[in-house]
Amino acid sequence: MKTETAPDLAFFVLLAKLGNMAATARELGVTPPAVTKRLSLMEQRLGVRLVNRTTRRISLTNEGELYLAQATGILNQIRDMEESVSSGRAAPKGLLRVNGTPGFGRTRIAPIVSRFAHAYPEVEVELHLTDRPISLVEEAYDLAIRFGELPDTRLTARKLMPNRRFLCASPAYLQAAGEPRTPEELHRHRCILHRQNDDVYGTWRLRKGRSVELVKVRGAVSSNDGDIVLNWALDGHGIVQRSEWDVAKYLESGRLREVMPGYTLPPADLYLYYLSRSNLPAKMRVFIDFLAAEFQAGPATPAR
């Protein structure tokens, strides 16, 4: 590998992430023409076009997509090598990129990161909150804190807390519409739908004993934001499917009532995910242990 190749890899990964020349120039502290020239020199050296240029954005060619995937892998290997060599240091150090979900990330994870940053001042933590599914490899995250199991077998999962799901509605709605007793009765009810990731839209999975029923529900309102659908349930718009973390305090106060308590729904347990490695960097080990200890120290969900 030529000595200038590793910096070029990092440059191209940054360019692909930001999506335009001007943003890349600002990030690197250079002029846009300097970014354009550097990209052109890379393409000349490789003998292929890596990006399609437009006035505002760039898009990767097929060769660019291949280059990005391999560049990301190589940079991760270099980082792993350096962290493995330095993992024996007494004080964990370096950048730690963590991904979480918006609502839970703000209320629960951010305060933990604050306490961790005080305890380990040499570790720089970047906390990114996203609703969409993420790839630890392609987006260069060290850890992800997500509800539900991820289907990626390359990841190690550590369960942080159990988190059941309920069907619930406001007393006002149930008084006006009646209370369903069976899955079939959900068809005549207004249900509030959460459009979440790649989940089957409008289909609820209910289990009673060994029997599992998939119920296609409908309603007048839906959103991709969990806080919005919860507030609509509190406003009496219908039945909603939410997790214990979200609704425990409302069930306790009586603002929501559990519907069909004899049925169970797929859980939304909280997991910590990271790439399987033989030697974890010190910064990851201490963060994982710190996070697990935080969840073991106190109640994971609001008191019911």
N, C-alpha and C positions, 0 to 999 in steps of 0.2 A: 504494500500500500504506500503510495507517495505521501510525503509528509504533509502536503496541503490537502489531502483527501478528507481527513477527519473533520477539519473545520468546514469544508464544503458540505459534508453530510449534515452537520448541525445547521448550517445556513439554509440548506434546501428544506429540511424539516420545518424550520421556522417559517420560511416562505410559504410552504404548503399549509401550515396551520393558520397563518394570518390571512392568506388569500389575495393579497395585493402588494405591489411594489412599495407604495408609499408607507404603508404600515410597517413593512419589514425594514425600510430605511429608518423610520423613527425608532424602532426597537433597537437597531444596531448603532444608531447615532451617526449615520452617513446620509448621503444624498440619494434620491431615487435613481439618478443616472448611474451611480456607483453600484447599486443593486442590479440594475439591468445589465451592466457590463460584466459583473461577476457571474450572473446566470448565463450570459452568452458565452463566456469563456469556458464554463462547465460544459455547456452543450457542444461547443467546438471540440473540447477534449474527448468527450464521450462519443461524438459523432451522431447524436440523436437529438431531437427536440423533446424537452422535458415538460414544457408548459405551452398552452395556448394563451396568448396575451390578448386582453381587451382593454378598453380605456379605463375601466374601474376594477375589474377582477381578473384573476388568472384561473385557468382550469388545467388539471394535469392531463397529459397525454397518457396512452397506455404504458409507454416507456417511463413516464414520470411516476405513475402509480407503482410500477415495479421498483423503481429506484427509491421511492419513499418508503415502501415496505421494508426493503433490505437495509436502507440507511437507518431506519428506526431500530431495527434489530441489532445492527452493528453498534450503534450508540448505546443501546441498553447493555450489550455485552461488555463494552468498555467500562461503563459505569459500574456494572456488577463486579468486574475484575478489580477496579480501584477500591470499591467498597469492601470487597472480600479481603484485600490486602490490609486495609486500614480498620477492619472490624474489631480488632483487638484493643483499640485505643480506649482509655479509661472514660473519656468524655465523648458521647455521641455527637456527631457534627455533620452538617451538610443540609441540603434541600430535601424536604419530604413533601411530596404532592399527594393530597388526600381528596377523595371525591365523596360527596354525600348528597342526600335529597334535601330540597330547600327548607321545608317546614321543620323537619326533625333536625336538620343541620343547624338551623338558626337557634332553636330552643335548647337543644341537648348537646350537640357535638361542639359547637363554637365555644361554650363555656369550658368544656373539657380541654380543648386546644389552648385556651387561655391559660389554664392551670399548668398544662404541659409546657407551654412556652416559658413560664416562670421557672419551672423546675429544670428545664434543659435549654438554657439561653443560646447555646451554640447550634441548635437545630432550627432551621428556618422552615416553617410549616406554611404551605399554600393550601388553603381549604377552598375547593371549588364545589358549588352546589348546583346540581342539574337534575331535572326530572327525567330526561331521556336516558336510555341505556348507554353505557359507556364501555370502551375497550381499554383495559389497563395497558395492554401492549401498544396499541396504535396511538393512544393519547398520552402515553408516558406517565400514567399515575402509578404511585407506589402502593396505595391502598384504596379500597372503596368500602364505604359503610352503607349498606343497602338493605331494604326490606325484601324478604323472599330469596329463594335460592337461585343462583345463576347457573346456566347450563354449560359453562365453560370448564372443561375438565383440567385445563392447565392451571386453574386457580386453587389455592388452599382457602378453605372457609372455616371461620371460627365463629360460633354462635355466641352473640352477646346477650340476647334476652329473648324470651318467648313473647309472642304478640298475637293473640287471637283476633279473628275477625267476627263481627256481628252484623246482623241486619237490625236496623233501628229506625225509629221515626218519632216525630213529636207527638205528645198526647193529643194536641188539637187535630192533627191529621187523622190519627187512629179513631178519635171520637167521631169525626165526620165520615170517614171511609170504611170504618170497620177494621178488624184485625185479622190478617190472614193466618190460617192454621196449617195449611199444606202448601207445597210448592205450586200446585196447580192454581191456587187462589191468587198467586202473585200476578197472574196474567191480567186480572181486572183492576190492579192497583197502579197508581202512578209511582214510578221508581226513578230515583235520581241517579244518573249514570256518570261514572268516572272514566273518561277516555284515557287509559293509562298504558303507555308503551305499546307493546304488541299483543296485549291481552285480548282475548276474543270479546269484541265490543257487545255489550248488552246481554252477556250470558253469565248467569250466576250458577255456581256449582255447590249444591247442598247435599250433605251426607247425614243419614240417620241409620245408625247401626252399620250394616254392610251395604245398604242401598245408597246409591249416588244418583242424583238427578241433576241434569243440566237444564236450566230454566231460562228461556229467552224473555227478557223483560223490556219494558218500554216506559218512557216518561216524557214530560214536556220540556225538561231542562237537562243539560249535560255539560260537563266541562272537563278539561285536562288538569285542573287545579283542585287538589284535595281539600284545601281550606274552603274553596267556594262551594263545593258540593255539600260539605258539612254544614255550612251556614244556611244553605237552602233547606236542608233537613230541619234545622232549628226553626226556620221560618214556616215550616208546615207544608212544604211542596211535595213530600212523599217519603218513600222508604229508601234508605241508603245503605250501602255496604261499606263499613269503615272498620278500622282496627281498634283494638283496645286502647292503644296509646292515644288515639284521636278522641275517643268518645267516653272514656271512663269517667271523667269529671261530670259530663252531662248526664250520664246514666245515674250517677250518684245524686246529682241535684234534682233529677226528675225532669229536666228539660228534654231528654230523649228517653224512650222506652225500648227495650230489646224486643224484637219481633221474632216469632217462631224459635224460642230458646231451645227447643228439642232438636234442632238441626245444627250441624256444625259446618263451617266454611273453611276453605284452605287457609292455613295460618299465614301471617305476614311477619314471621320471626326476623329479628335483626341479626345480620351477619357482617363480619369483617372479612373482606376478600383481599388476597394478595397473591402474586405469582409464586408458584412453588419453586423453592431454591434450596440448595444444599446448605448454604451459609447465608443467613439473613444479615444485612448490615446492622450495625449497632443502633443506628437511629431508628430503624424499623422495629427492632426487638424491644427497645424501651418504650416506643409508642404503643405497640400492640399490648404489652404488659400493663402500661398505664391505663389504656382504654378499658381493658378487661377488668382491672381493679376498680375503676370508676363505676362500672355497671354492677359489680358485685357488692360495692360498698353501700349502695342505697337502693330504694325502690326504682325500678326501671320505668314504671308507668305511674300516672297520677293515682292517688288513693281513691278507692271506690267505696 
